[in-house]
Amino acid sequence: MQRLNNESPQSTTIQELCAEYRENNAISREEYQKNRVKRGLRNPDGTGVMAGLTHVCNVHGYLIDDGDKVPDKGRLTYRGINIEDIVAGCQAEGRFGFEEIVWLLIFGKLPNRRQYDRMCGLLYDNRELPENFPEDMIIKAPSRDVMNKLARSVLALYSYDDDPEDPSLENNMRQSISLIARMPSIMAYSYQVKRRRFDKESMFFHPYEPGHRTAQAILNSLRPDRMFTQQEAELLDLCMVLHAEHGGGNNSTFTTRVLTSAGTDIYSAIGAAVGSLKGVRHGGANHRVRQMMDDLMEHVHDWKDEDEVERYLEKILRGEAGDGSGLIYGMGHAIYTLSDPRAVILKEKARGLAEEKGFNDKLALYELVERLSPGAFLRTTGKEKVICANVDFYSGLIYQMLGIPEELFTPMFAVSRIAGWCAHRIEELTTGGRSMRPAYRALPVRQKYVPLDQR
């Protein structure tokens, strides 16, 4: 179809069609309240509707006292183990953690040394894409958006699988390991081809090193000289560990479970999850944080002037600055209230690299925005709400310090979160047993059929 523009007759037709739609399809918030519909599958207090059970992960952000929601320190546990303990354990042993997390999320227990080495080996053995896949599926059909290419490529892997439909645990285990290993490769290829086609820059494809863990392999594929420090690789690995899983209710994981419950193949389920994560109300928020902060840094003359920064935050909340959405991206969370443990860990670990990379002033501004946002929200909206920085607020800054291109912020989220998606896919296959089918109430608007010439 020809691209629409404001002057074309086709564009005018589309505007008329949209006006026709809006006139006949409005549903007010009052209608939702009258029919007791829990919009977004959320209860009136913002908590999620109970839709399932899982062993994989627990996200804690508040307490319930006599029916009231009470803010509490955020906690994130993978298979019952506090994420803070996992991070501390890996760092104490000088070990990369993502491979350990893949094993833990899928199998339910921490791997021993033999199992850890086995997972590292499996991911390396499956990292290369099928023969001719990069040329046929990525190079010949480049995309401006890497998330779009990730979703398309995951779906395309179905055609390269000799047994894509077998629903057995054994087959899905094989497919899961393969997808977790190949997602970084798809991301790297997609980005390089995007650079060449749309940015008119050189593209390069480096071979993988057998001894590299996933975070090292990613930096190896993105750096022209293949050079990176141990500190950089460990910080990227930390980001991947923190992004790997976040419970069954987040939009992309729930998408994985919904499609899995329908009995579809793993490529369709994971491809849909990638599409979900692309949304700015989900994984795409880290990209929006970067855009918002760039805009703030451009318009605030003194980054240390609390009054000036606060005034600009209030303009953002009124929709007079930023993208006009009225949102301070990266602030607030559906579950966390007092703190997001992922953001707390990332901010602490970012300080060392910020000193080395010359990002101290930027990090200080991020921390100032985090501190001032709750007060700005209260003054602008008149609503008392406990707000904390979420993981998206600091992850983009860390990626920037690591030299990760902005267009890869959300794809890096997907490359990490696929570990959790696969764990939930397998759990839904083995314990669910029923297609998810929530109810929608039809609003009672009765019409009589009228012959065409009488309308």
C-alpha positions in Angstrom: 0.0 0.0 0.0 1.2 3.5 -0.8 2.4 5.4 2.3 -0.3 7.8 3.4 0.4 11.6 3.7 -1.6 14.5 4.9 -2.4 15.7 1.4 -3.5 12.5 -0.2 -7.2 11.7 -0.9 -6.6 8.4 0.7 -5.5 10.1 3.9 -8.7 12.1 3.9 -10.7 8.9 3.5 -8.9 7.3 6.4 -9.7 10.3 8.6 -13.4 10.0 7.7 -13.4 6.3 8.5 -11.8 7.0 11.9 -14.4 9.6 12.7 -17.1 7.1 11.8 -15.5 4.6 14.1 -15.2 6.9 17.0 -18.9 8.0 16.7 -20.2 4.5 17.0 -17.7 2.7 19.3 -17.1 4.7 22.4 -17.0 2.8 25.8 -16.9 5.1 28.8 -15.1 4.4 32.0 -18.5 4.6 33.7 -19.6 1.6 31.6 -16.6 -0.4 32.8 -17.4 0.5 36.4 -21.1 -0.2 36.1 -20.4 -3.7 34.7 -17.6 -4.3 37.3 -15.1 -4.9 34.6 -11.5 -5.1 35.9 -9.8 -3.2 33.1 -6.3 -4.4 32.4 -7.1 -7.4 34.5 -6.5 -5.3 37.6 -8.5 -4.9 40.7 -9.7 -1.4 41.8 -6.6 -1.0 44.1 -4.2 -1.7 41.2 -3.4 -5.2 42.2 -3.5 -7.9 39.5 -6.4 -10.3 39.0 -5.4 -13.8 40.1 -5.1 -15.7 36.8 -2.7 -18.6 37.6 -0.1 -20.3 39.7 3.6 -20.5 39.2 6.8 -21.8 40.8 9.0 -19.7 38.6 9.1 -16.3 40.3 7.5 -14.0 42.9 7.3 -10.2 42.8 6.6 -8.5 46.1 5.9 -4.8 46.4 3.2 -4.2 49.1 1.3 -5.8 52.0 -2.4 -6.2 52.5 -3.6 -5.1 55.9 -7.3 -5.3 56.6 -8.0 -5.1 52.9 -5.8 -2.1 52.4 -2.7 -2.0 50.2 0.3 -1.0 52.3 3.6 0.0 50.6 6.6 -2.2 51.3 10.1 -2.7 50.2 10.3 -4.5 46.9 11.6 -8.1 46.7 12.1 -10.3 43.7 12.7 -14.0 44.0 13.7 -16.5 41.3 12.5 -20.0 42.4 12.3 -18.8 45.9 15.8 -17.2 46.0 16.1 -13.5 46.6 17.6 -11.8 43.5 20.0 -9.8 45.8 21.4 -13.1 47.1 21.8 -14.4 43.6 23.7 -11.3 42.4 25.9 -11.3 45.5 26.7 -15.0 45.1 27.8 -14.7 41.5 29.8 -11.6 42.1 31.5 -13.1 45.2 32.7 -16.0 43.0 33.6 -13.8 40.1 31.2 -15.7 37.9 28.8 -14.7 35.1 25.2 -15.2 36.3 22.9 -15.4 33.2 23.6 -19.0 32.4 23.0 -20.0 36.0 19.7 -18.1 35.9 18.6 -20.0 32.8 19.1 -23.3 34.6 17.5 -22.0 37.8 14.3 -20.6 36.1 13.7 -23.7 33.9 14.6 -26.5 36.3 13.8 -25.0 39.7 17.2 -25.5 41.5 20.6 -23.8 41.3 23.0 -25.8 39.0 26.0 -27.5 40.4 29.4 -27.0 38.7 28.8 -29.7 36.2 25.3 -28.5 35.3 26.5 -24.9 35.1 29.3 -25.8 32.7 26.8 -27.9 30.7 24.4 -25.0 30.3 27.2 -22.7 29.2 28.2 -25.3 26.6 24.7 -25.8 25.4 24.2 -22.1 24.8 27.5 -21.8 22.9 26.7 -24.9 20.8 23.3 -23.4 19.8 24.4 -19.8 19.3 24.9 -20.0 15.6 21.9 -19.5 13.4 20.8 -22.1 10.9 22.7 -22.2 7.6 21.5 -19.5 5.2 19.1 -18.0 7.9 21.0 -14.7 8.3 21.1 -14.1 4.5 17.5 -15.2 3.8 15.6 -13.9 6.8 17.6 -10.9 8.0 20.0 -9.5 5.4 17.5 -9.7 2.5 14.7 -8.1 4.5 16.2 -5.5 6.9 14.0 -3.6 9.4 14.4 -0.2 10.9 13.2 -1.7 14.2 15.2 -4.5 15.7 12.3 -5.7 17.9 10.3 -6.2 14.7 13.1 -8.3 13.2 13.4 -10.3 16.4 9.8 -11.3 16.3 9.9 -12.1 12.6 13.0 -14.1 12.9 11.7 -16.2 15.9 8.6 -17.0 13.8 10.9 -17.9 10.8 12.9 -20.4 12.9 9.8 -22.6 12.7 10.7 -23.4 9.1 14.2 -24.5 10.1 13.0 -26.9 12.8 12.5 -30.5 11.7 9.9 -31.1 14.4 8.3 -27.7 15.3 4.9 -28.9 16.5 5.7 -31.7 18.9 4.2 -30.5 22.3 6.3 -32.9 24.4 8.5 -31.7 27.2 11.6 -33.1 25.5 10.9 -31.2 22.3 10.1 -27.9 24.0 13.2 -28.2 26.2 15.3 -28.6 23.0 13.6 -25.6 21.4 13.9 -23.4 24.5 17.6 -23.9 24.8 18.0 -23.2 21.1 15.9 -20.0 21.3 17.7 -18.7 24.4 21.0 -19.2 22.7 20.0 -17.7 19.3 18.3 -14.5 20.5 21.6 -12.6 20.9 22.6 -13.7 17.4 19.4 -12.6 15.8 19.7 -9.2 17.7 23.3 -8.7 16.5 22.6 -9.6 12.9 19.5 -7.5 12.8 21.3 -4.5 14.2 24.3 -4.8 11.8 22.0 -5.0 8.8 19.9 -2.1 10.0 23.1 0.0 10.4 24.2 -0.8 6.8 20.8 -0.4 5.1 19.3 2.6 7.0 22.2 4.3 8.8 24.6 4.0 5.8 27.3 2.6 8.2 29.6 -0.4 7.9 28.3 -3.7 9.2 30.5 -6.5 10.7 29.9 -10.1 11.8 32.4 -11.5 14.3 32.8 -15.2 15.1 31.9 -16.4 18.6 34.5 -17.4 21.1 34.0 -20.8 22.8 35.0 -19.5 26.3 32.6 -16.5 26.1 29.5 -16.4 28.2 26.3 -14.7 26.8 27.2 -11.2 27.9 30.7 -11.4 26.5 29.3 -12.8 23.2 27.0 -9.9 22.9 29.8 -7.3 23.5 32.0 -9.3 21.1 29.3 -9.0 18.4 28.7 -5.3 18.9 32.2 -3.9 19.2 34.1 -3.3 15.9 37.4 -4.2 17.6 35.8 -7.0 19.7 37.4 -5.4 22.8 35.7 -5.0 26.2 36.7 -5.0 29.8 35.7 -7.6 32.4 33.8 -4.9 34.3 31.8 -4.0 31.3 30.9 -7.7 30.6 29.9 -8.3 34.3 27.7 -5.2 34.3 25.9 -6.3 31.1 25.5 -9.8 32.6 24.0 -8.2 35.7 21.4 -6.4 33.5 20.6 -9.7 31.9 20.2 -11.4 35.3 17.8 -8.7 36.5 15.8 -8.7 33.3 15.5 -12.5 32.9 12.2 -12.9 34.7 9.5 -11.0 36.5 6.6 -13.3 37.3 3.7 -14.7 35.2 1.6 -11.5 35.2 3.7 -9.1 33.2 2.3 -8.5 29.8 4.9 -10.4 27.7 5.1 -13.5 30.0 1.3 -13.6 30.3 1.2 -13.4 26.5 3.5 -16.5 26.4 1.2 -18.4 28.7 -2.0 -17.4 26.9 -0.7 -18.6 23.5 0.8 -21.7 25.1 -2.5 -22.5 26.7 -4.1 -22.5 23.2 -1.8 -25.3 22.2 0.3 -23.4 19.6 4.0 -23.9 18.9 6.8 -22.3 20.8 7.8 -20.0 17.9 4.4 -18.4 17.8 4.3 -18.0 21.6 7.7 -16.4 21.9 7.2 -14.3 18.7 4.1 -12.8 20.3 5.9 -12.2 23.6 8.5 -10.1 21.7 5.7 -8.1 20.1 4.3 -7.4 23.6 7.7 -6.4 25.0 8.1 -3.9 22.2 5.2 -1.8 23.7 6.1 1.5 25.4 3.9 0.4 28.4 6.2 -2.6 28.8 9.8 -3.2 27.7 9.8 -0.2 25.3 9.8 2.1 28.4 13.6 2.0 28.7 13.9 3.6 25.3 11.4 6.3 26.3 13.4 7.0 29.5 16.4 7.8 27.4 14.4 10.1 25.1 12.8 11.8 28.1 16.1 12.4 29.9 17.8 13.7 26.7 14.9 16.2 26.4 15.3 17.2 30.0 19.0 17.6 29.8 18.5 19.8 26.7 16.0 22.2 28.4 17.3 22.3 32.0 20.2 24.6 32.1 21.6 23.7 35.5 21.3 20.0 36.2 22.0 20.6 39.9 19.3 23.2 40.4 16.5 21.2 42.1 13.9 23.9 41.5 14.6 24.1 37.8 14.6 20.3 37.5 11.4 20.0 39.5 9.6 22.7 37.4 10.5 20.7 34.2 9.2 17.5 35.7 5.9 19.2 36.5 5.7 20.4 32.9 6.2 16.8 31.8 3.4 15.6 34.1 1.1 18.3 32.6 1.9 17.1 29.1 3.6 20.4 28.3 7.1 18.8 27.8 8.6 15.5 26.7 6.4 13.5 24.4 3.2 15.0 25.7 2.1 11.8 27.4 2.1 13.3 30.9 4.3 10.4 32.1 7.7 10.4 33.8 9.0 7.2 32.2 10.8 4.9 34.5 9.0 6.1 37.6 6.3 4.0 39.2 5.4 0.3 38.8 2.3 -1.9 38.9 3.6 -3.9 41.9 6.6 -2.2 43.5 5.8 0.7 45.8 8.7 1.7 48.1 11.5 0.3 45.8 12.2 -1.9 42.8 15.1 -4.1 43.9 16.4 -4.3 40.3 16.7 -0.5 40.1 18.4 -0.4 43.5 21.0 -2.9 42.4 21.6 -1.3 39.0 22.0 2.2 40.5 24.6 0.9 43.0 26.6 -1.0 40.4 26.4 1.8 37.9 28.4 4.2 40.1 31.8 2.5 39.5 31.4 2.5 35.7 30.0 6.1 35.8 33.3 7.3 37.3 35.3 5.5 34.7 33.2 6.6 31.7 32.7 10.2 32.8 29.0 9.8 33.5 28.9 11.1 37.1 26.9 14.2 36.2 24.3 12.3 34.3 24.0 9.7 37.0 23.5 12.5 39.6 20.8 14.0 37.4 19.0 10.6 37.2 19.2 10.3 40.9 17.8 13.8 41.3 14.9 13.1 39.0 14.2 9.9 41.0 14.1 11.8 44.2 12.0 14.8 43.0 9.4 12.9 40.9 7.1 11.8 43.7 6.7 15.4 45.0 6.2 16.7 41.5 3.5 14.1 40.9 1.7 15.0 44.1 1.7 18.8 43.3 0.7 18.3 39.7 -2.0 15.7 40.1 -3.1 16.2 43.7 -2.9 12.4 44.2 -1.0 10.8 47.0 0.8 7.8 45.5 4.0 6.0 46.5 6.3 6.1 43.5 9.7 4.5 43.0 12.1 4.2 40.1 11.7 1.0 38.2 14.3 -1.0 36.4 13.8 0.8 33.1 14.9 4.1 34.7 18.5 3.1 35.1 19.0 0.3 32.6 19.1 2.6 29.6 21.8 4.8 31.3 23.9 1.7 31.9 23.5 0.5 28.4 24.6 3.9 27.2 27.7 3.7 29.4 28.4 0.3 27.9 28.1 1.7 24.4 25.0 -0.3 23.6 23.1 1.6 20.9 19.8 3.1 21.9 17.9 0.9 19.3 19.1 -2.1 21.2 17.8 -1.1 24.7 14.5 -3.1 24.3 16.0 -5.9 22.3 18.5 -6.5 25.1 15.5 -6.8 27.4 14.1 -9.5 25.1 17.4 -11.3 24.9 17.3 -11.6 28.7 13.6 -12.1 29.3 13.4 -15.1 26.9 14.8 -17.2 29.8 11.7 -16.4 31.8 9.4 -16.8 28.8 10.7 -20.3 28.2 10.4 -21.3 31.8 6.8 -20.2 31.9 6.1 -21.8 28.5 7.2 -25.2 29.9 5.4 -24.7 33.2 2.1 -23.9 31.3 2.6 -26.9 29.1 3.1 -29.3 32.0 0.7 -27.8 34.6 -1.9 -25.6 32.8 -4.1 -27.9 30.8 -6.7 -25.5 29.8 -7.0 -22.7 27.2 -7.3 -19.3 28.8 -10.6 -17.7 27.9 -11.6 -14.7 30.1 -15.1 -13.2 29.6 -16.1 -10.0 27.8 -19.6 -8.6 28.4 -21.4 -7.4 25.3 -23.1 -4.0 25.9 -26.8 -4.2 25.1 -27.2 -2.0 22.0 -30.0 -3.4 19.9 -30.5 -2.6 16.3 -32.8 -3.7 13.6 -31.5 -4.8 10.2 -32.5 -2.2 7.6 -32.2 -3.0 3.8 -29.4 -1.2 2.1 -31.6 1.3 0.1 -33.5 2.3 3.1 -30.6 3.3 5.3 
